[in-house]
Amino acid sequence: MKVTKLRVEESLLAMVVTKMIIPRGSNHATLNECDLMEMYCIQNGVVVDWTYTICDHMMKAKRLIDFKLPYVVLISMFT
């Protein structure tokens, strides 16, 4: 799904999801299934295990070349 087809609030939420919560290296304008599920949970108040979500993304970044690991600043703040 393209971000341009969303309302303003949904576009801002999509930006937060794709750049901060589940970041990726490029193509922030196209949402994948995982992005849409996170947006749905945030909009409808569904409880999300953020620790698992971030940990899963970090494990994918370790295994796959396409995944980026942008949590360095967040991790360094707590060490």
mmCIF file of the N, C-alpha and C atoms, coordinates in Angstrom:
data_MODEL
# 
_entry.id   MODEL 
# 
loop_
_atom_site.group_PDB 
_atom_site.id 
_atom_site.type_symbol 
_atom_site.label_atom_id 
_atom_site.label_alt_id 
_atom_site.label_comp_id 
_atom_site.label_asym_id 
_atom_site.label_entity_id 
_atom_site.label_seq_id 
_atom_site.pdbx_PDB_ins_code 
_atom_site.Cartn_x 
_atom_site.Cartn_y 
_atom_site.Cartn_z 
_atom_site.occupancy 
_atom_site.B_iso_or_equiv 
_atom_site.pdbx_formal_charge 
_atom_site.auth_seq_id 
_atom_site.auth_comp_id 
_atom_site.auth_asym_id 
_atom_site.auth_atom_id 
_atom_site.pdbx_PDB_model_num 
ATOM 1   N N  . MET A 1 1  ? 0.845  -1.167  0.000  1.00 0.00 ? 1  MET A N  1 
ATOM 2   C CA . MET A 1 1  ? 0.000  0.000   0.000  1.00 0.00 ? 1  MET A CA 1 
ATOM 3   C C  . MET A 1 1  ? 0.896  1.237   0.000  1.00 0.00 ? 1  MET A C  1 
ATOM 4   N N  . LYS A 1 2  ? 0.534  2.216   -0.785 1.00 0.00 ? 2  LYS A N  1 
ATOM 5   C CA . LYS A 1 2  ? 1.282  3.466   -0.864 1.00 0.00 ? 2  LYS A CA 1 
ATOM 6   C C  . LYS A 1 2  ? 0.822  4.430   0.235  1.00 0.00 ? 2  LYS A C  1 
ATOM 7   N N  . VAL A 1 3  ? 1.756  5.162   0.803  1.00 0.00 ? 3  VAL A N  1 
ATOM 8   C CA . VAL A 1 3  ? 1.458  6.129   1.856  1.00 0.00 ? 3  VAL A CA 1 
ATOM 9   C C  . VAL A 1 3  ? 0.616  7.277   1.312  1.00 0.00 ? 3  VAL A C  1 
ATOM 10  N N  . THR A 1 4  ? 0.758  7.596   0.029  1.00 0.00 ? 4  THR A N  1 
ATOM 11  C CA . THR A 1 4  ? 0.021  8.721   -0.557 1.00 0.00 ? 4  THR A CA 1 
ATOM 12  C C  . THR A 1 4  ? -1.477 8.495   -0.569 1.00 0.00 ? 4  THR A C  1 
ATOM 13  N N  . LYS A 1 5  ? -1.939 7.252   -0.410 1.00 0.00 ? 5  LYS A N  1 
ATOM 14  C CA . LYS A 1 5  ? -3.370 6.956   -0.414 1.00 0.00 ? 5  LYS A CA 1 
ATOM 15  C C  . LYS A 1 5  ? -3.990 7.020   0.976  1.00 0.00 ? 5  LYS A C  1 
ATOM 16  N N  . LEU A 1 6  ? -3.199 7.371   1.976  1.00 0.00 ? 6  LEU A N  1 
ATOM 17  C CA . LEU A 1 6  ? -3.687 7.419   3.353  1.00 0.00 ? 6  LEU A CA 1 
ATOM 18  C C  . LEU A 1 6  ? -4.061 8.839   3.754  1.00 0.00 ? 6  LEU A C  1 
ATOM 19  N N  . ARG A 1 7  ? -4.863 8.944   4.833  1.00 0.00 ? 7  ARG A N  1 
ATOM 20  C CA . ARG A 1 7  ? -5.163 10.254  5.401  1.00 0.00 ? 7  ARG A CA 1 
ATOM 21  C C  . ARG A 1 7  ? -3.907 10.804  6.077  1.00 0.00 ? 7  ARG A C  1 
ATOM 22  N N  . VAL A 1 8  ? -3.946 12.067  6.454  1.00 0.00 ? 8  VAL A N  1 
ATOM 23  C CA . VAL A 1 8  ? -2.785 12.736  7.042  1.00 0.00 ? 8  VAL A CA 1 
ATOM 24  C C  . VAL A 1 8  ? -2.333 12.030  8.323  1.00 0.00 ? 8  VAL A C  1 
ATOM 25  N N  . GLU A 1 9  ? -3.270 11.710  9.212  1.00 0.00 ? 9  GLU A N  1 
ATOM 26  C CA . GLU A 1 9  ? -2.920 11.060  10.465 1.00 0.00 ? 9  GLU A CA 1 
ATOM 27  C C  . GLU A 1 9  ? -2.284 9.700   10.213 1.00 0.00 ? 9  GLU A C  1 
ATOM 28  N N  . GLU A 1 10 ? -2.842 8.957   9.266  1.00 0.00 ? 10 GLU A N  1 
ATOM 29  C CA . GLU A 1 10 ? -2.308 7.636   8.944  1.00 0.00 ? 10 GLU A CA 1 
ATOM 30  C C  . GLU A 1 10 ? -0.935 7.744   8.281  1.00 0.00 ? 10 GLU A C  1 
ATOM 31  N N  . SER A 1 11 ? -0.729 8.777   7.485  1.00 0.00 ? 11 SER A N  1 
ATOM 32  C CA . SER A 1 11 ? 0.581  8.986   6.862  1.00 0.00 ? 11 SER A CA 1 
ATOM 33  C C  . SER A 1 11 ? 1.651  9.284   7.899  1.00 0.00 ? 11 SER A C  1 
ATOM 34  N N  . LEU A 1 12 ? 1.314  10.096  8.894  1.00 0.00 ? 12 LEU A N  1 
ATOM 35  C CA . LEU A 1 12 ? 2.260  10.394  9.968  1.00 0.00 ? 12 LEU A CA 1 
ATOM 36  C C  . LEU A 1 12 ? 2.569  9.145   10.792 1.00 0.00 ? 12 LEU A C  1 
ATOM 37  N N  . LEU A 1 13 ? 1.542  8.353   11.068 1.00 0.00 ? 13 LEU A N  1 
ATOM 38  C CA . LEU A 1 13 ? 1.741  7.117   11.800 1.00 0.00 ? 13 LEU A CA 1 
ATOM 39  C C  . LEU A 1 13 ? 2.610  6.149   10.990 1.00 0.00 ? 13 LEU A C  1 
ATOM 40  N N  . ALA A 1 14 ? 2.385  6.097   9.684  1.00 0.00 ? 14 ALA A N  1 
ATOM 41  C CA . ALA A 1 14 ? 3.197  5.240   8.819  1.00 0.00 ? 14 ALA A CA 1 
ATOM 42  C C  . ALA A 1 14 ? 4.654  5.673   8.845  1.00 0.00 ? 14 ALA A C  1 
ATOM 43  N N  . MET A 1 15 ? 4.900  6.972   8.877  1.00 0.00 ? 15 MET A N  1 
ATOM 44  C CA . MET A 1 15 ? 6.271  7.473   8.951  1.00 0.00 ? 15 MET A CA 1 
ATOM 45  C C  . MET A 1 15 ? 6.933  7.048   10.256 1.00 0.00 ? 15 MET A C  1 
ATOM 46  N N  . VAL A 1 16 ? 6.205  7.151   11.362 1.00 0.00 ? 16 VAL A N  1 
ATOM 47  C CA . VAL A 1 16 ? 6.756  6.751   12.658 1.00 0.00 ? 16 VAL A CA 1 
ATOM 48  C C  . VAL A 1 16 ? 7.061  5.253   12.668 1.00 0.00 ? 16 VAL A C  1 
ATOM 49  N N  . VAL A 1 17 ? 6.158  4.460   12.111 1.00 0.00 ? 17 VAL A N  1 
ATOM 50  C CA . VAL A 1 17 ? 6.366  3.007   12.095 1.00 0.00 ? 17 VAL A CA 1 
ATOM 51  C C  . VAL A 1 17 ? 7.550  2.634   11.221 1.00 0.00 ? 17 VAL A C  1 
ATOM 52  N N  . THR A 1 18 ? 7.636  3.188   10.008 1.00 0.00 ? 18 THR A N  1 
ATOM 53  C CA . THR A 1 18 ? 8.683  2.767   9.073  1.00 0.00 ? 18 THR A CA 1 
ATOM 54  C C  . THR A 1 18 ? 10.042 3.392   9.334  1.00 0.00 ? 18 THR A C  1 
ATOM 55  N N  . LYS A 1 19 ? 10.091 4.497   10.063 1.00 0.00 ? 19 LYS A N  1 
ATOM 56  C CA . LYS A 1 19 ? 11.386 5.135   10.311 1.00 0.00 ? 19 LYS A CA 1 
ATOM 57  C C  . LYS A 1 19 ? 11.889 4.966   11.734 1.00 0.00 ? 19 LYS A C  1 
ATOM 58  N N  . MET A 1 20 ? 10.992 4.705   12.696 1.00 0.00 ? 20 MET A N  1 
ATOM 59  C CA . MET A 1 20 ? 11.418 4.633   14.085 1.00 0.00 ? 20 MET A CA 1 
ATOM 60  C C  . MET A 1 20 ? 11.189 3.264   14.723 1.00 0.00 ? 20 MET A C  1 
ATOM 61  N N  . ILE A 1 21 ? 9.979  2.740   14.601 1.00 0.00 ? 21 ILE A N  1 
ATOM 62  C CA . ILE A 1 21 ? 9.659  1.497   15.309 1.00 0.00 ? 21 ILE A CA 1 
ATOM 63  C C  . ILE A 1 21 ? 10.221 0.281   14.574 1.00 0.00 ? 21 ILE A C  1 
ATOM 64  N N  . ILE A 1 22 ? 9.916  0.150   13.296 1.00 0.00 ? 22 ILE A N  1 
ATOM 65  C CA . ILE A 1 22 ? 10.429 -0.950  12.479 1.00 0.00 ? 22 ILE A CA 1 
ATOM 66  C C  . ILE A 1 22 ? 11.140 -0.340  11.277 1.00 0.00 ? 22 ILE A C  1 
ATOM 67  N N  . PRO A 1 23 ? 12.304 0.241   11.504 1.00 0.00 ? 23 PRO A N  1 
ATOM 68  C CA . PRO A 1 23 ? 12.982 0.971   10.427 1.00 0.00 ? 23 PRO A CA 1 
ATOM 69  C C  . PRO A 1 23 ? 13.529 0.065   9.337  1.00 0.00 ? 23 PRO A C  1 
ATOM 70  N N  . ARG A 1 24 ? 13.689 0.655   8.174  1.00 0.00 ? 24 ARG A N  1 
ATOM 71  C CA . ARG A 1 24 ? 14.325 -0.041  7.064  1.00 0.00 ? 24 ARG A CA 1 
ATOM 72  C C  . ARG A 1 24 ? 15.160 0.956   6.292  1.00 0.00 ? 24 ARG A C  1 
ATOM 73  N N  . GLY A 1 25 ? 15.990 0.460   5.426  1.00 0.00 ? 25 GLY A N  1 
ATOM 74  C CA . GLY A 1 25 ? 16.947 1.301   4.734  1.00 0.00 ? 25 GLY A CA 1 
ATOM 75  C C  . GLY A 1 25 ? 16.358 2.232   3.709  1.00 0.00 ? 25 GLY A C  1 
ATOM 76  N N  . SER A 1 26 ? 15.327 1.786   2.997  1.00 0.00 ? 26 SER A N  1 
ATOM 77  C CA . SER A 1 26 ? 14.779 2.605   1.919  1.00 0.00 ? 26 SER A CA 1 
ATOM 78  C C  . SER A 1 26 ? 13.305 2.302   1.715  1.00 0.00 ? 26 SER A C  1 
ATOM 79  N N  . ASN A 1 27 ? 12.712 3.022   0.766  1.00 0.00 ? 27 ASN A N  1 
ATOM 80  C CA . ASN A 1 27 ? 11.321 2.837   0.354  1.00 0.00 ? 27 ASN A CA 1 
ATOM 81  C C  . ASN A 1 27 ? 10.343 2.936   1.525  1.00 0.00 ? 27 ASN A C  1 
ATOM 82  N N  . HIS A 1 28 ? 10.317 4.096   2.139  1.00 0.00 ? 28 HIS A N  1 
ATOM 83  C CA . HIS A 1 28 ? 9.387  4.339   3.247  1.00 0.00 ? 28 HIS A CA 1 
ATOM 84  C C  . HIS A 1 28 ? 7.982  4.654   2.743  1.00 0.00 ? 28 HIS A C  1 
ATOM 85  N N  . ALA A 1 29 ? 7.821  4.814   1.428  1.00 0.00 ? 29 ALA A N  1 
ATOM 86  C CA . ALA A 1 29 ? 6.520  5.180   0.872  1.00 0.00 ? 29 ALA A CA 1 
ATOM 87  C C  . ALA A 1 29 ? 5.615  3.969   0.653  1.00 0.00 ? 29 ALA A C  1 
ATOM 88  N N  . THR A 1 30 ? 6.181  2.766   0.644  1.00 0.00 ? 30 THR A N  1 
ATOM 89  C CA . THR A 1 30 ? 5.385  1.564   0.451  1.00 0.00 ? 30 THR A CA 1 
ATOM 90  C C  . THR A 1 30 ? 5.344  0.785   1.754  1.00 0.00 ? 30 THR A C  1 
ATOM 91  N N  . LEU A 1 31 ? 4.140  0.491   2.224  1.00 0.00 ? 31 LEU A N  1 
ATOM 92  C CA . LEU A 1 31 ? 3.971  -0.228  3.482  1.00 0.00 ? 31 LEU A CA 1 
ATOM 93  C C  . LEU A 1 31 ? 3.830  -1.718  3.214  1.00 0.00 ? 31 LEU A C  1 
ATOM 94  N N  . ASN A 1 32 ? 4.484  -2.515  4.042  1.00 0.00 ? 32 ASN A N  1 
ATOM 95  C CA . ASN A 1 32 ? 4.318  -3.958  3.922  1.00 0.00 ? 32 ASN A CA 1 
ATOM 96  C C  . ASN A 1 32 ? 3.311  -4.447  4.959  1.00 0.00 ? 32 ASN A C  1 
ATOM 97  N N  . GLU A 1 33 ? 3.102  -5.737  5.022  1.00 0.00 ? 33 GLU A N  1 
ATOM 98  C CA . GLU A 1 33 ? 2.090  -6.305  5.909  1.00 0.00 ? 33 GLU A CA 1 
ATOM 99  C C  . GLU A 1 33 ? 2.401  -6.045  7.379  1.00 0.00 ? 33 GLU A C  1 
ATOM 100 N N  . CYS A 1 34 ? 3.655  -6.154  7.748  1.00 0.00 ? 34 CYS A N  1 
ATOM 101 C CA . CYS A 1 34 ? 4.054  -5.919  9.138  1.00 0.00 ? 34 CYS A CA 1 
ATOM 102 C C  . CYS A 1 34 ? 3.788  -4.470  9.554  1.00 0.00 ? 34 CYS A C  1 
ATOM 103 N N  . ASP A 1 35 ? 4.088  -3.530  8.667  1.00 0.00 ? 35 ASP A N  1 
ATOM 104 C CA . ASP A 1 35 ? 3.823  -2.111  8.949  1.00 0.00 ? 35 ASP A CA 1 
ATOM 105 C C  . ASP A 1 35 ? 2.334  -1.868  9.159  1.00 0.00 ? 35 ASP A C  1 
ATOM 106 N N  . LEU A 1 36 ? 1.521  -2.455  8.307  1.00 0.00 ? 36 LEU A N  1 
ATOM 107 C CA . LEU A 1 36 ? 0.066  -2.274  8.418  1.00 0.00 ? 36 LEU A CA 1 
ATOM 108 C C  . LEU A 1 36 ? -0.478 -2.874  9.703  1.00 0.00 ? 36 LEU A C  1 
ATOM 109 N N  . MET A 1 37 ? 0.064  -4.024  10.112 1.00 0.00 ? 37 MET A N  1 
ATOM 110 C CA . MET A 1 37 ? -0.390 -4.630  11.366 1.00 0.00 ? 37 MET A CA 1 
ATOM 111 C C  . MET A 1 37 ? -0.023 -3.752  12.559 1.00 0.00 ? 37 MET A C  1 
ATOM 112 N N  . GLU A 1 38 ? 1.182  -3.191  12.560 1.00 0.00 ? 38 GLU A N  1 
ATOM 113 C CA . GLU A 1 38 ? 1.593  -2.298  13.650 1.00 0.00 ? 38 GLU A CA 1 
ATOM 114 C C  . GLU A 1 38 ? 0.719  -1.050  13.684 1.00 0.00 ? 38 GLU A C  1 
ATOM 115 N N  . MET A 1 39 ? 0.426  -0.488  12.523 1.00 0.00 ? 39 MET A N  1 
ATOM 116 C CA . MET A 1 39 ? -0.439 0.691   12.468 1.00 0.00 ? 39 MET A CA 1 
ATOM 117 C C  . MET A 1 39 ? -1.830 0.371   12.995 1.00 0.00 ? 39 MET A C  1 
ATOM 118 N N  . TYR A 1 40 ? -2.374 -0.774  12.631 1.00 0.00 ? 40 TYR A N  1 
ATOM 119 C CA . TYR A 1 40 ? -3.703 -1.179  13.107 1.00 0.00 ? 40 TYR A CA 1 
ATOM 120 C C  . TYR A 1 40 ? -3.706 -1.307  14.635 1.00 0.00 ? 40 TYR A C  1 
ATOM 121 N N  . CYS A 1 41 ? -2.666 -1.931  15.175 1.00 0.00 ? 41 CYS A N  1 
ATOM 122 C CA . CYS A 1 41 ? -2.591 -2.112  16.631 1.00 0.00 ? 41 CYS A CA 1 
ATOM 123 C C  . CYS A 1 41 ? -2.511 -0.771  17.358 1.00 0.00 ? 41 CYS A C  1 
ATOM 124 N N  . ILE A 1 42 ? -1.724 0.142   16.834 1.00 0.00 ? 42 ILE A N  1 
ATOM 125 C CA . ILE A 1 42 ? -1.586 1.452   17.469 1.00 0.00 ? 42 ILE A CA 1 
ATOM 126 C C  . ILE A 1 42 ? -2.900 2.223   17.399 1.00 0.00 ? 42 ILE A C  1 
ATOM 127 N N  . GLN A 1 43 ? -3.559 2.205   16.247 1.00 0.00 ? 43 GLN A N  1 
ATOM 128 C CA . GLN A 1 43 ? -4.801 2.962   16.073 1.00 0.00 ? 43 GLN A CA 1 
ATOM 129 C C  . GLN A 1 43 ? -5.946 2.409   16.896 1.00 0.00 ? 43 GLN A C  1 
ATOM 130 N N  . ASN A 1 44 ? -5.988 1.093   17.112 1.00 0.00 ? 44 ASN A N  1 
ATOM 131 C CA . ASN A 1 44 ? -7.119 0.477   17.791 1.00 0.00 ? 44 ASN A CA 1 
ATOM 132 C C  . ASN A 1 44 ? -6.829 0.073   19.226 1.00 0.00 ? 44 ASN A C  1 
ATOM 133 N N  . GLY A 1 45 ? -5.694 0.471   19.757 1.00 0.00 ? 45 GLY A N  1 
ATOM 134 C CA . GLY A 1 45 ? -5.385 0.217   21.157 1.00 0.00 ? 45 GLY A CA 1 
ATOM 135 C C  . GLY A 1 45 ? -5.090 -1.232  21.487 1.00 0.00 ? 45 GLY A C  1 
ATOM 136 N N  . VAL A 1 46 ? -4.659 -2.010  20.521 1.00 0.00 ? 46 VAL A N  1 
ATOM 137 C CA . VAL A 1 46 ? -4.300 -3.403  20.768 1.00 0.00 ? 46 VAL A CA 1 
ATOM 138 C C  . VAL A 1 46 ? -2.951 -3.424  21.478 1.00 0.00 ? 46 VAL A C  1 
ATOM 139 N N  . VAL A 1 47 ? -2.841 -4.231  22.505 1.00 0.00 ? 47 VAL A N  1 
ATOM 140 C CA . VAL A 1 47 ? -1.601 -4.316  23.265 1.00 0.00 ? 47 VAL A CA 1 
ATOM 141 C C  . VAL A 1 47 ? -0.544 -5.018  22.415 1.00 0.00 ? 47 VAL A C  1 
ATOM 142 N N  . VAL A 1 48 ? 0.616  -4.387  22.297 1.00 0.00 ? 48 VAL A N  1 
ATOM 143 C CA . VAL A 1 48 ? 1.715  -4.922  21.497 1.00 0.00 ? 48 VAL A CA 1 
ATOM 144 C C  . VAL A 1 48 ? 2.912  -5.171  22.406 1.00 0.00 ? 48 VAL A C  1 
ATOM 145 N N  . ASP A 1 49 ? 3.554  -6.293  22.223 1.00 0.00 ? 49 ASP A N  1 
ATOM 146 C CA . ASP A 1 49 ? 4.781  -6.587  22.951 1.00 0.00 ? 49 ASP A CA 1 
ATOM 147 C C  . ASP A 1 49 ? 5.932  -5.927  22.195 1.00 0.00 ? 49 ASP A C  1 
ATOM 148 N N  . TRP A 1 50 ? 6.234  -4.671  22.555 1.00 0.00 ? 50 TRP A N  1 
ATOM 149 C CA . TRP A 1 50 ? 7.245  -3.901  21.841 1.00 0.00 ? 50 TRP A CA 1 
ATOM 150 C C  . TRP A 1 50 ? 8.629  -4.498  22.008 1.00 0.00 ? 50 TRP A C  1 
ATOM 151 N N  . THR A 1 51 ? 8.882  -5.122  23.139 1.00 0.00 ? 51 THR A N  1 
ATOM 152 C CA . THR A 1 51 ? 10.176 -5.760  23.344 1.00 0.00 ? 51 THR A CA 1 
ATOM 153 C C  . THR A 1 51 ? 10.390 -6.852  22.315 1.00 0.00 ? 51 THR A C  1 
ATOM 154 N N  . TYR A 1 52 ? 9.370  -7.685  22.105 1.00 0.00 ? 52 TYR A N  1 
ATOM 155 C CA . TYR A 1 52 ? 9.476  -8.749  21.102 1.00 0.00 ? 52 TYR A CA 1 
ATOM 156 C C  . TYR A 1 52 ? 9.605  -8.165  19.694 1.00 0.00 ? 52 TYR A C  1 
ATOM 157 N N  . THR A 1 53 ? 8.851  -7.119  19.401 1.00 0.00 ? 53 THR A N  1 
ATOM 158 C CA . THR A 1 53 ? 8.878  -6.512  18.074 1.00 0.00 ? 53 THR A CA 1 
ATOM 159 C C  . THR A 1 53 ? 10.262 -5.981  17.744 1.00 0.00 ? 53 THR A C  1 
ATOM 160 N N  . ILE A 1 54 ? 10.863 -5.241  18.664 1.00 0.00 ? 54 ILE A N  1 
ATOM 161 C CA . ILE A 1 54 ? 12.197 -4.682  18.426 1.00 0.00 ? 54 ILE A CA 1 
ATOM 162 C C  . ILE A 1 54 ? 13.247 -5.782  18.410 1.00 0.00 ? 54 ILE A C  1 
ATOM 163 N N  . CYS A 1 55 ? 13.122 -6.760  19.298 1.00 0.00 ? 55 CYS A N  1 
ATOM 164 C CA . CYS A 1 55 ? 14.069 -7.872  19.343 1.00 0.00 ? 55 CYS A CA 1 
ATOM 165 C C  . CYS A 1 55 ? 14.012 -8.681  18.048 1.00 0.00 ? 55 CYS A C  1 
ATOM 166 N N  . ASP A 1 56 ? 12.811 -8.920  17.538 1.00 0.00 ? 56 ASP A N  1 
ATOM 167 C CA . ASP A 1 56 ? 12.651 -9.643  16.282 1.00 0.00 ? 56 ASP A CA 1 
ATOM 168 C C  . ASP A 1 56 ? 13.303 -8.884  15.136 1.00 0.00 ? 56 ASP A C  1 
ATOM 169 N N  . HIS A 1 57 ? 13.121 -7.572  15.120 1.00 0.00 ? 57 HIS A N  1 
ATOM 170 C CA . HIS A 1 57 ? 13.744 -6.756  14.076 1.00 0.00 ? 57 HIS A CA 1 
ATOM 171 C C  . HIS A 1 57 ? 15.267 -6.786  14.196 1.00 0.00 ? 57 HIS A C  1 
ATOM 172 N N  . MET A 1 58 ? 15.777 -6.778  15.415 1.00 0.00 ? 58 MET A N  1 
ATOM 173 C CA . MET A 1 58 ? 17.219 -6.834  15.608 1.00 0.00 ? 58 MET A CA 1 
ATOM 174 C C  . MET A 1 58 ? 17.788 -8.180  15.163 1.00 0.00 ? 58 MET A C  1 
ATOM 175 N N  . MET A 1 59 ? 17.062 -9.263  15.408 1.00 0.00 ? 59 MET A N  1 
ATOM 176 C CA . MET A 1 59 ? 17.515 -10.577 14.960 1.00 0.00 ? 59 MET A CA 1 
ATOM 177 C C  . MET A 1 59 ? 17.513 -10.673 13.435 1.00 0.00 ? 59 MET A C  1 
ATOM 178 N N  . LYS A 1 60 ? 16.507 -10.080 12.801 1.00 0.00 ? 60 LYS A N  1 
ATOM 179 C CA . LYS A 1 60 ? 16.478 -10.057 11.339 1.00 0.00 ? 60 LYS A CA 1 
ATOM 180 C C  . LYS A 1 60 ? 17.642 -9.235  10.790 1.00 0.00 ? 60 LYS A C  1 
ATOM 181 N N  . ALA A 1 61 ? 17.978 -8.156  11.478 1.00 0.00 ? 61 ALA A N  1 
ATOM 182 C CA . ALA A 1 61 ? 19.112 -7.324  11.044 1.00 0.00 ? 61 ALA A CA 1 
ATOM 183 C C  . ALA A 1 61 ? 20.416 -8.094  11.155 1.00 0.00 ? 61 ALA A C  1 
ATOM 184 N N  . LYS A 1 62 ? 20.488 -8.991  12.098 1.00 0.00 ? 62 LYS A N  1 
ATOM 185 C CA . LYS A 1 62 ? 21.694 -9.802  12.256 1.00 0.00 ? 62 LYS A CA 1 
ATOM 186 C C  . LYS A 1 62 ? 21.806 -10.843 11.144 1.00 0.00 ? 62 LYS A C  1 
ATOM 187 N N  . ARG A 1 63 ? 20.667 -11.428 10.744 1.00 0.00 ? 63 ARG A N  1 
ATOM 188 C CA . ARG A 1 63 ? 20.667 -12.492 9.741  1.00 0.00 ? 63 ARG A CA 1 
ATOM 189 C C  . ARG A 1 63 ? 20.663 -11.993 8.313  1.00 0.00 ? 63 ARG A C  1 
ATOM 190 N N  . LEU A 1 64 ? 19.913 -10.932 8.041  1.00 0.00 ? 64 LEU A N  1 
ATOM 191 C CA . LEU A 1 64 ? 19.676 -10.499 6.674  1.00 0.00 ? 64 LEU A CA 1 
ATOM 192 C C  . LEU A 1 64 ? 20.433 -9.212  6.354  1.00 0.00 ? 64 LEU A C  1 
ATOM 193 N N  . ILE A 1 65 ? 20.944 -9.114  5.173  1.00 0.00 ? 65 ILE A N  1 
ATOM 194 C CA . ILE A 1 65 ? 21.710 -7.940  4.756  1.00 0.00 ? 65 ILE A CA 1 
ATOM 195 C C  . ILE A 1 65 ? 20.806 -6.726  4.553  1.00 0.00 ? 65 ILE A C  1 
ATOM 196 N N  . ASP A 1 66 ? 19.567 -6.926  4.075  1.00 0.00 ? 66 ASP A N  1 
ATOM 197 C CA . ASP A 1 66 ? 18.658 -5.826  3.750  1.00 0.00 ? 66 ASP A CA 1 
ATOM 198 C C  . ASP A 1 66 ? 18.157 -5.074  4.980  1.00 0.00 ? 66 ASP A C  1 
ATOM 199 N N  . PHE A 1 67 ? 18.193 -5.693  6.142  1.00 0.00 ? 67 PHE A N  1 
ATOM 200 C CA . PHE A 1 67 ? 17.676 -5.052  7.341  1.00 0.00 ? 67 PHE A CA 1 
ATOM 201 C C  . PHE A 1 67 ? 18.743 -4.165  7.968  1.00 0.00 ? 67 PHE A C  1 
ATOM 202 N N  . LYS A 1 68 ? 18.330 -3.006  8.426  1.00 0.00 ? 68 LYS A N  1 
ATOM 203 C CA . LYS A 1 68 ? 19.220 -2.059  9.091  1.00 0.00 ? 68 LYS A CA 1 
ATOM 204 C C  . LYS A 1 68 ? 19.026 -2.140  10.593 1.00 0.00 ? 68 LYS A C  1 
ATOM 205 N N  . LEU A 1 69 ? 20.035 -1.759  11.333 1.00 0.00 ? 69 LEU A N  1 
ATOM 206 C CA . LEU A 1 69 ? 19.964 -1.761  12.789 1.00 0.00 ? 69 LEU A CA 1 
ATOM 207 C C  . LEU A 1 69 ? 20.161 -0.343  13.309 1.00 0.00 ? 69 LEU A C  1 
ATOM 208 N N  . PRO A 1 70 ? 19.100 0.464   13.367 1.00 0.00 ? 70 PRO A N  1 
ATOM 209 C CA . PRO A 1 70 ? 19.225 1.863   13.759 1.00 0.00 ? 70 PRO A CA 1 
ATOM 210 C C  . PRO A 1 70 ? 19.024 2.117   15.247 1.00 0.00 ? 70 PRO A C  1 
ATOM 211 N N  . TYR A 1 71 ? 19.031 1.086   16.063 1.00 0.00 ? 71 TYR A N  1 
ATOM 212 C CA . TYR A 1 71 ? 18.748 1.263   17.480 1.00 0.00 ? 71 TYR A CA 1 
ATOM 213 C C  . TYR A 1 71 ? 19.992 1.591   18.295 1.00 0.00 ? 71 TYR A C  1 
ATOM 214 N N  . VAL A 1 72 ? 21.093 1.927   17.650 1.00 0.00 ? 72 VAL A N  1 
ATOM 215 C CA . VAL A 1 72 ? 22.352 2.151   18.361 1.00 0.00 ? 72 VAL A CA 1 
ATOM 216 C C  . VAL A 1 72 ? 22.220 3.290   19.369 1.00 0.00 ? 72 VAL A C  1 
ATOM 217 N N  . VAL A 1 73 ? 21.611 4.367   18.995 1.00 0.00 ? 73 VAL A N  1 
ATOM 218 C CA . VAL A 1 73 ? 21.454 5.507   19.914 1.00 0.00 ? 73 VAL A CA 1 
ATOM 219 C C  . VAL A 1 73 ? 20.559 5.119   21.076 1.00 0.00 ? 73 VAL A C  1 
ATOM 220 N N  . LEU A 1 74 ? 19.474 4.397   20.816 1.00 0.00 ? 74 LEU A N  1 
ATOM 221 C CA . LEU A 1 74 ? 18.565 3.970   21.876 1.00 0.00 ? 74 LEU A CA 1 
ATOM 222 C C  . LEU A 1 74 ? 19.285 3.041   22.853 1.00 0.00 ? 74 LEU A C  1 
ATOM 223 N N  . ILE A 1 75 ? 20.049 2.098   22.339 1.00 0.00 ? 75 ILE A N  1 
ATOM 224 C CA . ILE A 1 75 ? 20.747 1.153   23.195 1.00 0.00 ? 75 ILE A CA 1 
ATOM 225 C C  . ILE A 1 75 ? 21.844 1.856   23.974 1.00 0.00 ? 75 ILE A C  1 
ATOM 226 N N  . SER A 1 76 ? 22.578 2.761   23.344 1.00 0.00 ? 76 SER A N  1 
ATOM 227 C CA . SER A 1 76 ? 23.679 3.433   24.035 1.00 0.00 ? 76 SER A CA 1 
ATOM 228 C C  . SER A 1 76 ? 23.194 4.371   25.127 1.00 0.00 ? 76 SER A C  1 
ATOM 229 N N  . MET A 1 77 ? 21.935 4.810   25.056 1.00 0.00 ? 77 MET A N  1 
ATOM 230 C CA . MET A 1 77 ? 21.389 5.684   26.111 1.00 0.00 ? 77 MET A CA 1 
ATOM 231 C C  . MET A 1 77 ? 21.231 4.920   27.427 1.00 0.00 ? 77 MET A C  1 
ATOM 232 N N  . PHE A 1 78 ? 20.997 3.602   27.357 1.00 0.00 ? 78 PHE A N  1 
ATOM 233 C CA . PHE A 1 78 ? 20.711 2.818   28.547 1.00 0.00 ? 78 PHE A CA 1 
ATOM 234 C C  . PHE A 1 78 ? 21.920 2.045   29.062 1.00 0.00 ? 78 PHE A C  1 
ATOM 235 N N  . THR A 1 79 ? 23.069 2.189   28.414 1.00 0.00 ? 79 THR A N  1 
ATOM 236 C CA . THR A 1 79 ? 24.246 1.454   28.897 1.00 0.00 ? 79 THR A CA 1 
ATOM 237 C C  . THR A 1 79 ? 25.201 2.371   29.609 1.00 0.00 ? 79 THR A C  1 
# 
